[in-house]
Amino acid sequence: MEIRFDNKVVLVTGASSGIGRATAIEFARSGAQVVVHYNESKEEADEVVNIIRSLGSRGKAIQGDVSRQEDVHKIVKETLQEFGTIDILINNAGTLVHRKGLEELDLELWNRVIEVNLTSIFLLSREIVPIMKEKRYGRIINATSVAARTGGSFGTGHYSASKAGVLALTKNMARELAPYNIHVNAISPGIIDTRFHKRFTSPEDFEAASKNVVLKRAGTPEECAWPILFLASDFASYILGETIEVNGGLLMD
């Protein structure tokens, strides 16, 4: 079984590092033309684009804050100017900003995490769905987290709540958009070896959490990218509103 995305245009948010970076590269490896969205890390985004081009695919880095409606409009506009359409949307951008317990968690931090992790999916999907509806084809994959179902660890209530919202929104979008051949699903990473954990989790806590995984190790960004490609492919044509848990057995259904 070979997954190919020849002549497909893919927009990956938060693609300058981590899971987004791996996903953008794997799509390019499978023949897709890829928009590498970033907010602050221009040099890293340009590096991803260079890798995409070295694989024989077209790539472009586009900057924007996906929690801002005007930036989302700009991202989509620039994508259409460069590639003419959008076939697949990977809503990967996310943040924790800071770990804070309930009593220390202020409204500004709460709102910022909700906006980046959840509102951005609403804004991007709302902007792009008309394009997909017109050609009656589209694939949207949203990134949630194992924290959406476990509640996360101390100081991540805002993050866990935002990711739980992604689960519900994914199911609602799947129901609403299915008649237009727009399939919506999600992936739910567990302990993945990315900059996210290096920034928000101490080395000791990360090692301890990895040992709690059935496979006794953290996952890699590529191990998240591959299920994303599967969900975006025709091999997943009868899967709607589902979430693939990518956690090495940390949480089993």
C-alpha positions in Angstrom: 0.0 0.0 0.0 1.5 3.3 -1.1 -0.1 6.6 -0.1 0.3 9.3 -2.7 -0.9 12.9 -2.9 0.3 13.9 -6.3 -1.3 17.3 -7.4 -2.8 17.8 -4.0 -2.2 21.0 -2.0 -1.7 20.7 1.7 -1.7 23.4 4.3 0.0 22.4 7.6 -0.2 24.8 10.5 2.6 25.0 13.0 4.9 23.3 10.5 8.2 24.8 11.4 9.0 22.2 14.0 7.8 19.0 15.7 4.8 17.1 14.4 3.9 19.8 11.9 7.4 19.7 10.4 7.4 16.0 10.1 3.9 16.0 8.6 4.9 18.6 6.0 7.9 16.6 4.9 6.1 13.3 4.7 3.4 14.9 2.6 6.1 16.2 0.2 7.7 12.8 0.2 4.3 11.5 -1.0 4.1 14.0 -3.9 2.0 16.8 -2.3 2.6 20.5 -2.7 2.9 21.9 0.8 2.3 25.2 2.6 4.5 25.4 5.7 2.7 27.7 8.1 4.6 29.3 10.9 4.1 32.2 13.4 7.6 33.2 14.6 10.2 30.6 13.4 10.9 31.9 9.8 14.4 30.3 9.5 13.0 26.9 10.6 10.1 27.2 8.2 12.4 28.1 5.4 14.5 25.0 6.2 11.4 22.8 5.9 10.6 24.4 2.6 14.1 23.6 1.4 13.7 20.0 2.4 10.3 19.8 0.6 11.9 21.2 -2.6 14.8 18.7 -2.3 12.2 16.0 -2.4 10.9 17.3 -5.8 7.8 19.0 -4.4 6.6 22.6 -4.3 6.7 24.3 -0.9 6.1 27.8 0.5 6.4 29.2 4.0 3.6 31.5 5.1 3.6 33.5 8.3 0.6 34.3 10.5 -1.1 34.0 13.9 -3.8 31.4 13.3 -5.8 32.7 16.2 -6.4 36.0 14.4 -9.1 36.2 11.8 -7.2 38.7 9.6 -4.1 36.5 9.7 -6.0 33.4 8.7 -7.5 35.3 5.8 -4.0 36.3 4.7 -2.7 32.8 5.0 -5.4 31.4 2.8 -5.2 34.2 0.3 -1.4 33.7 -0.1 -1.9 30.0 -0.5 -4.4 30.4 -3.2 -2.2 32.9 -5.0 0.7 30.4 -5.0 -1.1 27.1 -5.5 -4.6 27.9 -6.7 -6.5 25.7 -4.3 -6.4 23.8 -0.9 -7.2 20.1 -0.8 -6.0 19.1 2.7 -5.9 21.1 5.9 -3.8 19.9 8.8 -4.8 21.9 11.9 -1.6 21.2 14.0 -0.7 24.6 15.6 -0.9 24.5 19.3 0.6 25.8 22.5 0.6 25.6 26.3 2.3 28.9 26.9 2.8 28.3 30.6 1.9 25.6 33.2 -0.3 27.2 35.8 -2.6 25.6 38.4 -6.3 26.6 38.6 -5.8 29.4 41.2 -2.9 31.0 39.3 -4.4 30.6 35.9 -5.5 34.1 34.7 -8.0 34.8 32.0 -5.5 36.2 29.5 -3.5 32.9 29.5 -6.7 30.8 29.4 -8.0 32.8 26.4 -4.7 32.6 24.5 -4.4 28.9 24.7 -8.1 28.4 23.7 -7.6 30.8 20.8 -4.5 29.1 19.4 -5.5 25.5 20.0 -9.3 25.6 19.3 -10.4 28.9 17.8 -7.7 28.6 15.1 -9.3 25.4 13.9 -12.7 27.1 13.6 -11.2 30.1 11.8 -9.1 28.2 9.3 -11.8 25.6 8.6 -14.5 28.3 8.1 -12.2 30.1 5.6 -11.2 27.0 3.7 -14.4 24.9 3.6 -16.0 26.9 0.8 -13.0 26.1 -1.4 -13.5 22.4 -0.6 -17.2 22.5 -1.0 -17.0 24.1 -4.5 -15.0 21.1 -5.8 -16.7 18.6 -3.5 -13.5 17.3 -2.1 -11.5 18.0 1.1 -9.7 16.4 4.0 -9.3 18.1 7.4 -7.3 16.6 10.2 -7.2 18.2 13.6 -4.6 17.7 16.3 -5.9 17.1 19.8 -4.0 15.4 22.6 -4.2 12.5 25.1 -4.7 15.3 27.7 -8.2 15.8 26.2 -9.3 12.5 27.7 -7.0 12.2 30.8 -7.2 15.8 31.9 -3.5 16.2 31.6 -1.0 16.9 34.4 -0.7 19.7 36.9 -0.9 23.1 35.3 -2.4 22.1 32.0 -6.1 22.6 32.6 -6.3 25.3 29.9 -4.5 23.1 27.4 -6.5 20.0 28.2 -9.8 21.9 27.9 -8.8 23.3 24.6 -7.9 19.9 23.2 -11.1 18.4 24.5 -12.9 21.1 22.5 -11.1 19.9 19.4 -12.5 16.4 19.9 -16.1 17.7 19.9 -15.5 20.2 17.1 -14.0 17.4 14.9 -17.1 15.3 15.3 -19.5 18.2 14.6 -17.5 19.2 11.5 -17.4 15.6 10.2 -21.2 15.4 10.4 -21.8 18.7 8.8 -19.3 18.4 5.9 -19.6 14.8 5.0 -22.3 15.5 2.3 -19.8 17.6 0.4 -17.1 14.8 0.4 -15.1 16.7 3.0 -13.8 14.2 5.6 -12.8 15.4 9.0 -10.9 13.4 11.6 -8.2 13.9 14.3 -5.1 12.5 15.8 -4.3 12.5 19.5 -0.6 12.4 20.3 0.6 11.2 23.7 4.2 11.6 24.9 6.1 12.7 21.8 9.7 13.8 21.7 9.3 17.3 20.4 10.3 20.8 21.4 6.9 21.2 23.1 7.9 18.8 25.9 11.4 20.2 26.1 9.9 23.6 26.8 7.1 22.6 29.1 8.2 19.4 30.8 11.3 18.8 32.8 13.7 16.1 31.6 13.0 14.1 34.7 9.2 14.3 34.3 9.5 13.5 30.6 11.6 10.4 31.3 9.1 9.2 34.0 6.2 9.8 31.7 7.9 7.9 28.8 8.4 4.9 31.1 4.6 4.8 31.8 4.0 4.2 28.1 3.5 0.5 27.3 6.3 0.7 24.7 8.5 2.3 27.3 9.5 5.2 25.1 8.3 8.5 23.8 7.0 8.6 20.2 8.6 10.5 17.3 7.0 13.3 15.2 7.1 10.9 12.2 5.0 8.4 14.1 2.3 11.1 14.3 2.7 12.2 10.7 2.1 8.8 9.3 -1.4 8.4 10.8 -2.2 12.0 9.6 -1.3 11.0 6.0 -3.4 7.9 6.3 -6.4 9.9 7.4 -5.9 12.3 4.5 -5.7 9.5 2.0 -8.3 7.5 0.1 -7.4 4.5 2.3 -9.4 6.3 5.0 -12.4 7.0 2.8 -14.9 5.4 5.2 -13.5 7.0 8.4 -15.3 10.1 9.7 -15.2 12.0 13.0 -12.7 9.6 14.5 -9.6 10.2 16.5 -6.5 8.0 16.2 -4.7 7.7 19.5 -0.9 7.9 18.9 0.4 7.2 22.3 2.3 3.9 22.4 -0.4 2.3 24.6 -0.5 5.0 27.2 -4.3 5.3 26.8 -6.2 2.4 25.1 -9.9 2.4 24.1 
